[in-house]
Amino acid sequence: MIYTVTLNPSIDYFVVLEDELVEGTIARTNNTSIRAGGKGINISLVLSSIGIPSKAIMFLGGCIGALIEKEVSAAKGIDVVKVKIDEENRINIKINNQTETAINAIGPTVTMEQQNDLLSKLAHLESNDYVLVSGSFCKGVGVDLVEKIASIVSKAKAKLITDIPNLKVSDYKIIKPYLVKPNLEELADIFGEKVNETNYREYVEKLIDIGIENVLVSMGESGSYFANKSGKNKIIGPEVEVVNTVGCGDSMLAYTIASIASNLDIIESVKYGEAAGRAKAKTKEFPTVADVKEIYNKVIVEKIK
């Protein structure tokens, strides 16, 4: 079973503007929509779209939480595991005109009792399970919760995957996930140093040296980079017409883990991940299986010595 843990769920309010947004004026929309958001939720929704079940664990509270639960529960194959909190979940605003602009709220405060309730939802993990912990922390939640999740996953001999912007290299020395998926900016934040396309590999090696089994770095149009103790690989995909980049990393991670869980070779799995990220960029919705497979056939893996 694949578990997704969303630490700061949201309702994302998408706004498409007629004209450029100008401060101090009234802006008019072409259309609007709402959608349940949060990296873990996105991953479960992508898994649902390809027929793979998941358990989606999330903090939910108030009317916004009820709306998130209703929308995610409606997707086939997703078992929403609710951790009830006292405060309302957040609403994020995603503005699209000539560019993409996001206004993300901080989110509710989560108590220690509620965090312990979340940990209890992982009490019955098995060795063939995957636990994906994704997204930013809400108030009250810190690294210690991720460390406790990592301990539970380790004792069950399951596999932990993280995509959390808040973690530092000192945290990873304790958590040691099976796989991490930072982008270049997040990789820089992990080390508190400048990271770019000329030096990122040395920082990936540092993560592997401290005990992380697999590192997948997403680099947008430049493709991705995957490394473990068995080798280093640059993953290059075809150019696509970009419509919306929101959720590209989540689609990449969902397809990668779904492929690994289906016993596909790990290099083939990250190829599917690269294809899914590019397929997502082409659409406002989640990518179709057919589109992902078409792009997958054009993805090239370059082994690096």
LOFISE-973164 format. One line per 3 residues: their letters; for each residue x, y, z of N, C-alpha, C. Coordinates in Angstrom, 2 decimals. Last residue first. Layout:
a) X/Y/Z/X/Y/Z/X/Y/Z ~ ...
***
This chain:
kik) 29.64/8.99/-15.41/30.73/8.34/-14.69/31.18/9.18/-13.50 ~ 26.24/8.69/-16.07/27.36/9.61/-15.80/28.41/8.90/-14.98 ~ 23.98/7.78/-18.58/24.75/7.37/-17.41/25.98/8.26/-17.28
evi) 21.07/9.20/-19.59/22.51/9.26/-19.82/23.24/8.88/-18.54 ~ 18.06/8.31/-20.97/18.86/8.21/-19.73/20.34/8.22/-20.11 ~ 15.32/9.97/-22.48/16.67/9.39/-22.63/17.37/9.40/-21.26
vkn) 12.00/9.63/-23.58/12.91/10.00/-22.49/14.24/9.25/-22.65 ~ 10.17/8.74/-25.34/11.12/9.73/-25.85/12.13/10.17/-24.79 ~ 8.44/7.14/-23.98/9.17/6.53/-25.10/10.22/7.46/-25.69
yie) 7.24/9.01/-22.29/8.20/8.04/-21.74/9.06/7.43/-22.85 ~ 5.34/10.21/-23.92/6.55/10.96/-23.58/7.64/10.03/-23.04 ~ 3.51/8.09/-24.02/4.04/8.65/-25.26/5.34/9.41/-24.98
kvd) 2.89/7.72/-21.33/3.58/6.65/-22.05/4.20/7.17/-23.35 ~ 1.55/10.15/-20.79/2.78/9.81/-20.07/3.57/8.75/-20.83 ~ -0.67/9.88/-22.46/0.28/10.98/-22.69/1.61/10.68/-22.00
avt) -1.94/7.66/-21.30/-1.51/7.62/-22.70/-0.46/8.68/-22.99 ~ -2.58/8.57/-18.76/-1.62/7.48/-18.90/-1.06/7.43/-20.32 ~ -2.70/12.16/-18.49/-3.30/10.88/-18.82/-2.21/9.82/-18.96
pfe) -2.02/14.39/-15.71/-1.69/13.79/-17.02/-2.41/12.46/-17.23 ~ -4.53/16.52/-14.31/-3.48/15.54/-14.14/-3.23/14.84/-15.47 ~ -4.95/19.80/-15.89/-5.41/18.66/-15.11/-4.24/17.72/-14.84
ktk) -3.73/21.55/-17.52/-4.13/22.07/-16.21/-4.59/20.95/-15.29 ~ -0.84/20.30/-19.32/-2.27/20.36/-19.04/-2.54/21.00/-17.68 ~ 1.85/19.99/-19.60/1.08/20.25/-20.82/-0.40/20.51/-20.55
aka) 2.91/19.22/-17.22/3.16/20.60/-17.64/2.30/20.99/-18.85 ~ 2.35/16.50/-17.18/1.55/17.40/-16.34/1.72/18.85/-16.79 ~ 4.34/15.56/-18.86/2.94/15.42/-19.29/2.04/16.34/-18.48
rga) 6.56/16.03/-17.25/6.40/16.78/-18.50/4.96/16.71/-19.02 ~ 6.04/14.23/-15.18/6.23/15.65/-14.89/6.03/16.50/-16.13 ~ 5.99/11.80/-16.60/4.77/12.30/-15.95/4.87/13.78/-15.62
aeg) 8.64/11.55/-17.43/7.57/11.65/-18.44/6.30/12.23/-17.83 ~ 9.89/11.27/-14.94/10.22/12.40/-15.81/9.13/12.62/-16.85 ~ 8.70/8.82/-14.15/8.51/10.04/-13.37/8.79/11.28/-14.19
ykv) 9.66/7.07/-16.04/8.22/7.32/-15.99/7.92/8.59/-15.21 ~ 12.33/7.23/-15.22/11.96/7.64/-16.58/10.47/7.94/-16.65 ~ 12.14/6.09/-12.74/12.40/7.53/-12.79/12.18/8.08/-14.20
sei) 11.63/3.45/-13.60/10.67/4.15/-12.75/10.88/5.66/-12.81 ~ 13.91/2.70/-14.89/12.68/2.81/-15.68/11.63/3.60/-14.91 ~ 15.49/2.63/-12.60/15.80/3.59/-13.65/14.59/3.78/-14.57
idl) 14.32/0.55/-11.13/14.27/1.91/-10.59/14.62/2.97/-11.65 ~ 12.07/-1.75/-12.67/13.44/-1.31/-12.43/13.45/0.17/-12.05 ~ 8.97/-2.38/-11.01/9.70/-1.95/-12.20/11.11/-1.55/-11.79
nsa) 7.27/-3.09/-8.96/8.47/-3.90/-9.19/9.16/-3.59/-10.51 ~ 5.41/-1.31/-8.26/4.97/-2.35/-9.20/6.14/-3.21/-9.65 ~ 6.82/0.51/-6.82/5.94/-0.40/-6.07/5.41/-1.53/-6.94
isa) 7.99/1.87/-8.97/8.84/1.09/-8.07/8.00/0.07/-7.31 ~ 5.67/3.07/-10.01/6.44/2.15/-10.83/7.34/1.26/-9.97 ~ 4.89/4.70/-7.90/3.95/3.69/-8.41/4.70/2.64/-9.22
ity) 7.12/6.39/-7.76/6.87/5.44/-6.68/5.89/4.35/-7.11 ~ 6.86/7.75/-10.26/8.10/7.08/-9.87/7.83/6.02/-8.82 ~ 4.31/8.85/-10.18/4.61/7.82/-11.17/5.88/7.06/-10.83
alm) 4.67/10.65/-7.99/3.62/9.63/-7.98/3.94/8.51/-8.96 ~ 6.74/12.35/-8.82/6.94/11.47/-7.67/5.92/10.35/-7.64 ~ 5.53/13.64/-11.04/6.80/12.92/-11.17/6.97/11.91/-10.05
sdg) 3.37/14.86/-9.78/3.12/13.84/-10.80/4.37/12.99/-11.01 ~ 4.78/16.64/-8.17/3.94/15.62/-7.54/3.62/14.49/-8.51 ~ 6.00/18.28/-10.06/6.83/17.47/-9.17/6.04/16.36/-8.50
cgv) 3.68/19.46/-11.21/4.59/18.66/-12.03/5.45/17.73/-11.15 ~ 2.03/21.16/-9.77/1.82/19.73/-9.62/2.74/18.85/-10.46 ~ 2.05/23.78/-12.04/1.62/23.38/-10.70/1.37/21.87/-10.68
tnv) 2.58/24.58/-14.61/3.63/23.80/-13.93/3.22/23.33/-12.54 ~ 0.79/24.65/-17.54/0.68/24.87/-16.09/1.69/23.98/-15.38 ~ 1.74/24.55/-20.19/0.46/25.19/-19.89/0.36/25.56/-18.43
vev) 4.37/24.24/-22.42/4.01/24.36/-21.01/2.71/25.16/-20.86 ~ 4.97/21.87/-24.75/4.38/23.19/-24.60/3.82/23.32/-23.19 ~ 8.10/20.15/-24.34/6.64/20.17/-24.38/6.17/21.62/-24.28
epg) 10.95/18.28/-25.34/10.32/19.57/-25.09/8.81/19.45/-25.21 ~ 11.64/15.08/-23.77/11.40/15.95/-24.93/10.80/17.28/-24.51 ~ 14.09/14.58/-21.08/12.82/14.38/-21.76/12.65/15.32/-22.93
iik) 16.64/12.92/-19.45/16.32/13.99/-20.37/15.03/13.66/-21.12 ~ 18.41/12.36/-16.62/17.17/11.96/-17.28/16.70/13.13/-18.14 ~ 21.52/11.16/-15.75/20.79/12.35/-16.18/19.59/11.89/-17.00
nkg) 22.70/9.26/-13.04/21.99/9.28/-14.31/21.33/10.63/-14.55 ~ 24.96/7.15/-11.35/24.45/8.51/-11.54/23.86/8.59/-12.95 ~ 24.88/4.21/-9.14/25.23/5.01/-10.30/24.57/6.37/-10.34
skn) 24.57/2.88/-6.76/24.79/2.07/-7.96/25.17/2.89/-9.18 ~ 23.93/4.65/-4.82/25.27/4.07/-4.75/25.60/3.23/-5.99 ~ 22.18/7.02/-6.90/22.28/6.21/-5.69/23.68/5.58/-5.70
afy) 20.42/9.59/-8.66/21.66/8.95/-8.22/21.42/8.09/-6.99 ~ 19.13/11.49/-11.28/18.88/10.44/-10.31/20.19/9.75/-9.97 ~ 17.79/14.45/-12.42/19.03/13.76/-12.12/18.74/12.74/-11.04
sgs) 15.87/15.79/-15.19/16.07/15.42/-13.79/17.38/14.65/-13.66 ~ 15.22/18.61/-17.29/15.10/17.19/-16.98/15.25/16.91/-15.50 ~ 15.10/21.25/-17.85/16.42/20.61/-17.98/16.39/19.13/-17.66
egm) 12.57/22.08/-17.20/12.86/21.85/-18.61/14.19/21.13/-18.82 ~ 12.96/20.84/-13.94/12.08/21.46/-14.92/12.43/21.08/-16.35 ~ 14.48/19.25/-12.30/15.07/20.48/-12.80/14.26/21.07/-13.95
svl) 14.58/17.20/-9.44/13.79/17.68/-10.57/14.30/19.06/-10.98 ~ 16.51/14.59/-8.35/16.46/16.05/-8.40/15.68/16.47/-9.63 ~ 16.45/11.98/-6.25/15.90/12.38/-7.53/15.73/13.89/-7.52
vne) 18.31/9.60/-4.60/18.07/11.04/-4.70/17.62/11.36/-6.12 ~ 18.27/6.88/-2.35/18.03/7.37/-3.70/17.71/8.86/-3.67 ~ 19.11/6.51/0.36/19.36/5.50/-0.67/19.29/6.06/-2.09
igi) 20.96/8.38/2.61/19.76/8.39/1.78/20.01/7.47/0.58 ~ 23.37/8.50/4.04/22.49/7.35/4.21/21.18/7.37/3.46 ~ 25.26/10.38/3.59/24.71/10.36/4.95/23.64/9.27/5.12
dil) 25.87/10.00/0.88/26.88/9.66/1.89/26.32/9.59/3.30 ~ 23.66/11.11/-0.36/23.85/9.66/-0.42/24.83/9.20/0.65 ~ 24.17/13.79/0.17/22.96/13.17/0.69/23.08/11.64/0.69
kev) 26.55/14.13/-1.25/26.56/14.32/0.20/25.32/13.68/0.84 ~ 25.65/13.82/-3.86/26.56/12.82/-3.29/26.61/12.92/-1.77 ~ 24.20/16.18/-4.11/23.49/14.90/-4.17/24.35/13.80/-3.55
yer) 26.31/17.94/-4.11/25.39/17.96/-2.97/24.51/16.70/-2.94 ~ 27.51/17.38/-6.52/28.30/17.18/-5.30/27.40/17.18/-4.06 ~ 25.51/18.12/-8.33/25.84/16.70/-8.16/26.63/16.44/-6.88
ynt) 25.32/20.89/-8.53/24.32/20.16/-7.73/24.71/18.72/-7.46 ~ 26.90/22.64/-10.00/27.49/22.01/-8.81/26.54/21.10/-8.04 ~ 25.56/23.65/-12.19/26.97/23.29/-12.36/27.54/22.52/-11.17
env) 23.02/24.42/-11.56/23.17/23.30/-12.49/24.63/22.92/-12.74 ~ 23.43/25.16/-8.01/22.97/25.45/-9.37/23.25/24.26/-10.27 ~ 23.32/26.42/-4.75/23.33/25.22/-5.59/22.76/25.60/-6.95
keg) 24.71/27.87/-1.96/24.27/28.12/-3.33/24.42/26.85/-4.15 ~ 23.40/26.54/1.18/24.46/27.00/0.29/23.90/27.24/-1.11 ~ 21.86/25.06/2.90/22.11/26.45/3.22/23.24/27.03/2.39
fid) 21.11/22.49/2.34/22.50/22.69/2.76/22.80/24.13/3.19 ~ 18.41/22.81/1.73/18.83/21.69/2.59/20.22/21.95/3.17 ~ 18.42/24.90/-0.10/17.89/25.13/1.25/18.33/24.04/2.21
ale) 19.39/23.59/-2.38/20.17/24.68/-1.78/19.72/24.94/-0.35 ~ 17.27/21.90/-2.82/18.57/21.31/-2.52/19.49/22.36/-1.88 ~ 15.33/23.75/-3.49/15.17/23.00/-2.24/16.49/22.34/-1.83
eln) 16.36/24.58/-5.96/16.16/25.55/-4.88/16.06/24.85/-3.53 ~ 16.29/22.18/-7.44/17.57/22.83/-7.13/17.46/23.83/-5.99 ~ 14.00/19.95/-5.72/14.45/20.67/-6.91/15.73/21.42/-6.53
pkv) 14.11/16.64/-4.16/14.19/18.11/-4.14/14.34/18.67/-5.55 ~ 13.11/13.90/-3.17/12.95/14.53/-4.49/12.97/16.05/-4.36 ~ 14.43/10.86/-1.75/14.05/12.26/-1.62/13.97/12.87/-3.01
lyp) 13.97/7.58/-0.45/14.10/8.45/-1.61/13.70/9.87/-1.24 ~ 14.20/6.53/2.08/14.52/5.66/0.94/14.75/6.50/-0.31 ~ 15.64/8.89/4.47/14.57/8.31/3.65/15.10/7.35/2.58
kii) 16.92/9.73/7.12/17.44/8.80/6.12/16.35/8.13/5.28 ~ 16.71/11.11/9.63/15.53/10.53/8.97/15.92/9.47/7.94 ~ 19.26/11.99/10.39/18.45/11.21/11.31/17.37/10.44/10.57
kyd) 20.20/13.36/8.24/21.12/12.42/8.89/20.38/11.51/9.86 ~ 18.18/15.13/7.74/18.28/13.94/6.90/19.24/12.91/7.47 ~ 18.78/17.14/9.55/17.56/16.34/9.74/17.65/15.04/8.96
svk) 21.06/18.22/8.44/21.15/17.63/9.79/19.93/16.76/10.09 ~ 20.06/19.30/6.10/20.92/18.13/6.01/21.07/17.45/7.37 ~ 16.55/20.09/6.69/17.95/20.45/6.49/18.80/19.17/6.48
lnp) 13.16/20.62/5.55/14.20/19.80/6.14/15.61/20.26/5.76 ~ 11.08/22.01/4.28/11.56/22.50/5.56/12.80/21.77/6.10 ~ 10.03/20.86/1.98/10.97/21.97/1.84/11.62/22.41/3.14
idt) 9.80/17.50/1.29/9.47/18.49/2.31/10.47/19.64/2.24 ~ 9.30/14.75/0.37/9.38/15.93/-0.49/8.92/17.12/0.35 ~ 10.36/11.42/1.01/10.04/12.76/1.47/10.19/13.79/0.35
ilk) 9.54/8.10/1.74/9.88/9.05/0.68/9.48/10.43/1.17 ~ 10.32/5.03/3.24/9.93/6.42/3.44/10.42/7.27/2.28 ~ 9.17/1.71/3.33/10.03/2.69/2.67/9.46/4.10/2.82
aka) 9.34/-0.67/6.11/8.70/-0.08/4.94/9.64/0.97/4.35 ~ 10.06/-1.80/8.46/10.87/-2.12/7.28/10.16/-1.71/5.99 ~ 8.93/-0.91/10.73/8.08/-1.77/9.91/8.83/-2.30/8.68
ksv) 10.95/0.75/11.60/10.64/-0.44/12.40/9.79/-1.43/11.60 ~ 10.74/2.79/9.63/11.94/1.96/9.74/11.67/0.66/10.49 ~ 8.28/3.94/10.25/8.48/3.32/8.93/9.68/2.37/8.98
isa) 8.82/4.95/12.80/7.75/3.96/12.61/7.95/3.20/11.30 ~ 10.85/6.78/12.17/11.11/5.69/13.10/10.08/4.57/12.93 ~ 9.52/8.59/10.50/10.65/7.81/9.98/10.95/6.60/10.86
ike) 7.74/9.71/12.34/7.22/8.94/11.21/8.31/8.03/10.65 ~ 9.63/11.02/13.92/8.80/9.95/14.51/8.18/9.08/13.43 ~ 10.61/12.86/12.08/11.53/11.89/12.68/10.75/10.73/13.30
vld) 8.34/14.36/11.64/8.89/13.57/10.53/9.84/12.51/11.06 ~ 8.13/15.54/14.17/7.05/14.68/13.68/7.56/13.79/12.54 ~ 10.47/17.10/14.31/10.31/15.96/15.21/9.19/15.02/14.78
vgv) 10.17/19.22/12.59/10.97/18.09/12.14/10.75/16.86/13.02 ~ 6.77/20.25/13.33/8.19/20.45/13.06/8.86/19.17/12.64 ~ 3.77/22.03/13.82/4.43/20.83/13.28/5.87/21.16/12.95
gkc) 2.89/24.51/14.54/2.91/23.46/15.55/3.62/22.21/15.11 ~ 1.55/25.32/11.37/1.98/25.77/12.69/1.88/24.64/13.72 ~ 2.65/23.03/8.78/1.75/24.04/9.32/2.23/24.38/10.74
fsg) 5.31/22.50/6.46/4.76/22.33/7.80/3.71/23.40/8.07 ~ 4.82/21.50/2.99/5.34/22.36/4.05/4.69/22.03/5.38 ~ 5.19/18.21/1.40/4.66/19.55/1.63/5.26/20.26/2.81
svl) 4.90/14.73/2.35/5.13/15.81/1.40/4.58/17.14/1.89 ~ 5.79/11.47/2.62/5.50/12.64/3.44/5.89/13.87/2.62 ~ 4.80/8.35/1.77/5.27/9.60/1.18/4.83/10.76/2.05
vyd) 5.57/5.11/2.31/5.00/6.26/3.00/5.62/7.53/2.43 ~ 4.79/1.88/1.23/5.54/3.11/0.94/4.82/4.27/1.62 ~ 5.07/-1.60/2.19/4.37/-0.32/2.11/5.35/0.83/1.81
nse) 6.14/-4.05/2.71/5.99/-3.68/1.30/5.22/-2.37/1.11 ~ 6.07/-4.35/5.47/7.36/-4.13/4.83/7.25/-3.74/3.36 ~ 3.33/-2.40/6.83/3.99/-3.65/6.49/5.22/-3.36/5.64
lha) 1.74/-0.58/9.51/2.54/-0.64/8.29/3.15/-2.03/8.10 ~ 0.03/0.11/11.59/-0.07/-1.22/10.98/0.67/-1.32/9.64 ~ 0.27/2.71/12.45/0.61/1.63/13.38/0.67/0.26/12.72
lks) -0.33/5.10/11.35/0.72/4.33/10.70/1.11/3.09/11.50 ~ -2.07/6.39/12.96/-2.62/5.91/11.68/-1.60/5.06/10.92 ~ -0.55/7.40/15.00/-1.30/6.16/15.25/-1.87/5.56/13.97
lld) 0.32/9.80/13.96/1.28/8.70/14.08/0.57/7.36/14.28 ~ -2.03/11.33/14.28/-1.53/11.00/12.94/-0.58/9.80/13.00 ~ -2.06/11.50/17.06/-3.16/10.82/16.38/-2.74/10.42/14.96
nqq) 0.15/13.07/17.44/0.21/11.69/17.91/-0.91/10.86/17.29 ~ -0.92/15.44/16.43/0.21/14.82/15.75/0.37/13.37/16.16 ~ -2.83/15.93/18.40/-3.27/15.66/17.03/-2.16/15.03/16.20
emt) -1.14/16.44/20.56/-2.11/15.33/20.63/-2.57/14.94/19.23 ~ 0.14/18.74/19.68/0.92/17.51/19.83/-0.01/16.29/19.90 ~ -1.91/20.53/17.25/-1.41/20.24/18.59/-0.59/18.95/18.61
vtp) -1.53/22.83/14.68/-1.80/21.42/14.99/-1.14/21.09/16.33 ~ -2.97/25.67/13.23/-2.08/25.15/14.27/-2.50/23.73/14.62 ~ -3.35/26.06/9.60/-3.79/25.98/11.00/-2.68/25.56/11.94
gia) -1.63/28.30/7.22/-2.34/27.09/7.65/-2.64/27.08/9.13 ~ -0.50/30.28/5.60/0.34/29.54/6.56/-0.33/28.24/6.98 ~ -1.26/30.41/2.04/-1.52/30.72/3.45/-0.65/29.85/4.35
nia) 0.21/31.57/-0.89/-0.03/30.42/-0.04/-0.18/30.85/1.42 ~ -0.31/32.63/-3.92/-0.36/33.22/-2.58/-0.76/32.09/-1.64 ~ 1.41/32.55/-7.01/0.76/31.81/-5.93/0.81/32.60/-4.64
tet) 1.25/33.10/-10.46/1.53/33.69/-9.15/0.75/32.92/-8.09 ~ 2.43/32.79/-13.72/1.78/32.10/-12.60/2.22/32.74/-11.30 ~ 1.73/35.22/-16.35/2.61/34.39/-15.53/1.79/33.69/-14.46
qnn) -0.40/36.36/-17.58/0.78/36.12/-18.39/1.79/35.22/-17.67 ~ -2.22/34.76/-15.35/-2.47/35.63/-16.50/-1.30/35.42/-17.46 ~ -3.36/33.15/-12.57/-2.75/32.90/-13.87/-3.18/33.98/-14.85
iki) -2.96/32.50/-9.16/-3.35/33.48/-10.18/-2.60/33.19/-11.48 ~ -4.14/30.81/-6.51/-3.26/30.60/-7.66/-3.74/31.49/-8.80 ~ -4.30/30.86/-3.06/-4.77/31.51/-4.29/-3.71/31.33/-5.38
nir) -5.37/28.61/-0.51/-4.31/29.21/-1.30/-4.90/29.81/-2.57 ~ -6.69/28.25/2.65/-7.05/28.48/1.26/-5.87/29.18/0.59 ~ -6.33/25.76/5.31/-6.02/27.00/4.60/-6.62/27.05/3.19
nee) -8.64/24.50/7.82/-7.54/24.37/6.86/-7.42/25.65/6.04 ~ -9.52/25.77/11.04/-9.81/25.61/9.62/-8.52/25.35/8.83 ~ -8.77/23.90/14.09/-8.81/25.09/13.25/-9.13/24.74/11.79
dik) -8.66/21.35/15.25/-9.64/22.32/15.72/-9.82/23.49/14.76 ~ -8.53/18.21/13.39/-7.92/19.34/14.09/-8.99/20.38/14.39 ~ -8.42/14.74/12.81/-9.24/15.92/13.09/-8.45/16.97/13.87
vkv) -7.27/13.11/10.22/-6.78/13.47/11.55/-7.44/14.79/11.90 ~ -8.58/10.66/8.08/-8.71/12.01/8.65/-8.10/12.09/10.04 ~ -7.76/9.18/5.34/-7.58/8.92/6.77/-7.50/10.27/7.45
vdi) -9.37/8.23/2.48/-8.97/9.39/3.26/-8.92/9.02/4.74 ~ -8.45/6.20/0.07/-9.02/6.06/1.41/-8.50/7.24/2.24 ~ -8.99/6.18/-3.30/-8.33/6.92/-2.22/-9.10/6.74/-0.92
gka) -10.39/4.92/-5.33/-9.21/4.24/-4.79/-8.49/4.98/-3.69 ~ -11.58/7.76/-7.04/-11.59/6.30/-6.91/-10.28/5.79/-6.32 ~ -12.52/10.66/-5.33/-11.61/10.03/-6.29/-11.52/8.53/-6.01
asv) -13.95/11.54/-3.18/-14.69/11.26/-4.40/-13.83/10.56/-5.46 ~ -12.13/12.23/-1.26/-12.84/10.96/-1.10/-13.59/10.55/-2.36 ~ -11.45/14.80/-2.10/-10.47/13.72/-2.22/-11.14/12.36/-2.13
eke) -13.87/16.22/-1.55/-13.31/16.16/-2.91/-12.34/15.00/-3.07 ~ -14.28/15.82/1.21/-15.30/15.44/0.23/-14.72/15.28/-1.15 ~ -11.94/16.92/2.33/-12.25/15.51/2.52/-13.26/15.02/1.47
ila) -12.25/19.62/1.59/-11.09/18.84/1.13/-11.40/17.35/1.20 ~ -14.58/20.21/3.00/-14.59/20.31/1.55/-13.42/19.53/0.95 ~ -13.70/19.90/5.61/-14.79/19.05/5.12/-14.84/19.05/3.60
gic) -11.81/21.96/5.72/-11.39/20.58/5.86/-12.44/19.61/5.34 ~ -13.52/24.13/5.56/-12.55/23.92/4.49/-12.05/22.47/4.52 ~ -14.93/23.88/7.95/-15.64/23.75/6.68/-14.70/23.49/5.52
ggl) -12.69/22.10/10.27/-13.63/23.13/9.84/-14.30/22.85/8.51 ~ -9.77/20.18/9.32/-10.60/20.87/10.30/-11.52/21.89/9.66 ~ -7.33/17.65/9.04/-8.51/18.29/8.48/-9.33/18.94/9.59
fmi) -4.31/16.25/8.04/-4.94/17.05/9.08/-6.12/17.80/8.45 ~ -4.23/13.01/6.43/-4.13/14.47/6.41/-4.81/15.08/7.62 ~ -3.43/10.31/4.36/-3.51/10.79/5.74/-3.33/12.29/5.74
aks) -4.67/8.26/2.11/-4.26/9.66/2.18/-4.51/10.18/3.60 ~ -3.73/5.33/0.68/-4.33/5.87/1.90/-3.78/7.28/2.08 ~ -4.48/4.26/-2.66/-3.60/4.84/-1.65/-4.41/5.21/-0.43
pig) -4.45/2.31/-5.73/-5.05/2.79/-4.47/-4.01/3.39/-3.54 ~ -4.22/3.15/-9.07/-3.45/2.62/-7.95/-4.02/3.18/-6.65 ~ -5.20/4.20/-11.48/-5.79/2.99/-10.92/-5.03/2.36/-9.78
iss) -4.36/6.61/-12.28/-3.77/5.46/-12.97/-4.17/4.14/-12.30 ~ -5.71/8.36/-10.67/-5.92/8.49/-12.12/-5.31/7.33/-12.90 ~ -4.67/7.76/-8.16/-6.05/7.40/-8.48/-6.29/7.39/-9.98
lvl) -2.18/9.01/-8.40/-2.26/7.55/-8.27/-3.66/7.05/-8.61 ~ -3.09/11.66/-8.40/-2.42/11.12/-9.59/-2.46/9.59/-9.55 ~ -4.12/11.76/-5.80/-5.01/11.98/-6.95/-4.39/11.47/-8.24
sin) -1.81/11.35/-4.26/-2.91/10.38/-4.20/-3.85/10.52/-5.39 ~ -0.44/13.71/-5.01/0.13/12.40/-5.32/-0.95/11.32/-5.28 ~ -2.12/15.69/-3.95/-1.88/15.62/-5.39/-1.35/14.24/-5.80
igk) -1.82/15.11/-1.22/-3.13/14.97/-1.87/-2.96/14.84/-3.37 ~ 0.87/15.80/-0.89/0.43/14.43/-0.66/-0.91/14.15/-1.32 ~ 0.82/18.60/-1.53/1.61/17.64/-2.30/1.12/16.20/-2.13
gga) -2.20/20.36/-1.88/-1.20/19.81/-0.96/-0.49/18.69/-1.69 ~ -5.78/20.78/-2.42/-4.35/20.90/-2.71/-3.48/20.41/-1.59 ~ -8.83/20.62/-4.15/-8.08/20.22/-2.96/-6.60/20.20/-3.31
ris) -9.89/23.47/-5.96/-9.40/22.10/-5.97/-8.69/21.82/-4.65 ~ -11.91/25.67/-7.94/-11.31/25.28/-6.67/-10.93/23.80/-6.72 ~ -11.77/28.29/-10.40/-12.06/26.92/-9.99/-11.42/26.66/-8.63
tnn) -12.75/30.79/-12.82/-12.19/30.39/-11.54/-12.54/28.93/-11.27 ~ -12.13/32.95/-15.66/-12.78/31.82/-14.99/-12.07/31.51/-13.68 ~ -11.42/35.61/-16.03/-12.01/34.85/-17.13/-12.76/33.64/-16.59
tra) -11.92/38.31/-13.69/-11.50/36.97/-14.04/-12.16/36.47/-15.32 ~ -10.54/41.54/-13.13/-11.69/40.70/-13.50/-11.20/39.36/-14.04 ~ -9.40/43.74/-10.58/-9.10/42.76/-11.62/-10.32/41.89/-11.88
itg) -9.09/47.03/-9.74/-10.01/45.90/-9.70/-9.69/44.98/-10.87 ~ -5.92/48.19/-8.33/-7.02/48.22/-9.29/-7.94/47.02/-9.09 ~ -3.74/47.88/-6.68/-4.61/49.03/-6.45/-5.76/49.17/-7.43
evl) -1.54/46.38/-9.02/-1.84/46.70/-7.62/-2.72/47.95/-7.54 ~ -2.65/44.50/-11.68/-2.04/45.78/-11.30/-2.49/46.13/-9.89 ~ -2.32/41.77/-13.75/-2.67/42.18/-12.39/-1.90/43.45/-12.03
ede) -3.41/41.94/-17.12/-2.31/41.90/-16.16/-2.77/42.42/-14.81 ~ -6.70/40.50/-17.71/-5.58/41.41/-17.98/-4.49/41.24/-16.93 ~ -8.29/38.35/-16.90/-8.39/38.86/-18.26/-7.14/39.67/-18.63
lvv) -7.01/35.61/-14.96/-7.34/37.02/-15.14/-7.41/37.40/-16.61 ~ -8.05/32.84/-13.24/-7.48/33.24/-14.53/-7.96/34.67/-14.81 ~ -7.46/31.27/-10.24/-8.04/32.47/-10.84/-7.31/32.76/-12.15
fyd) -8.13/28.73/-7.95/-7.45/29.09/-9.20/-8.20/30.23/-9.88 ~ -7.56/27.93/-4.79/-8.50/28.72/-5.56/-7.77/29.26/-6.79 ~ -7.18/25.01/-3.01/-6.51/25.93/-3.92/-7.56/26.59/-4.81
isp) -7.39/24.15/0.25/-8.20/24.34/-0.94/-7.47/25.37/-1.79 ~ -4.90/21.99/1.73/-5.49/23.28/1.38/-6.62/23.10/0.38 ~ -2.78/20.50/4.31/-3.71/20.46/3.18/-4.34/21.84/2.93
nlt) -0.04/19.89/5.48/-0.71/21.19/5.45/-1.67/21.27/4.26 ~ 0.87/17.29/5.32/1.01/17.98/6.60/0.26/19.31/6.65 ~ -0.13/14.37/4.08/-0.16/15.79/3.73/-0.21/16.59/5.03
vty) 1.11/11.36/3.19/0.88/12.18/4.38/0.98/13.65/3.97 ~ 0.07/8.41/1.62/0.54/9.79/1.45/0.18/10.57/2.71 ~ 1.00/5.06/1.18/0.42/6.05/2.08/0.96/7.43/1.68
im) 0.43/2.26/-0.72/1.09/3.55/-0.72/0.32/4.50/0.19 ~ 0.84/-1.19/0.00/0.00/0.00/0.00/0.88/1.26/0.00
***
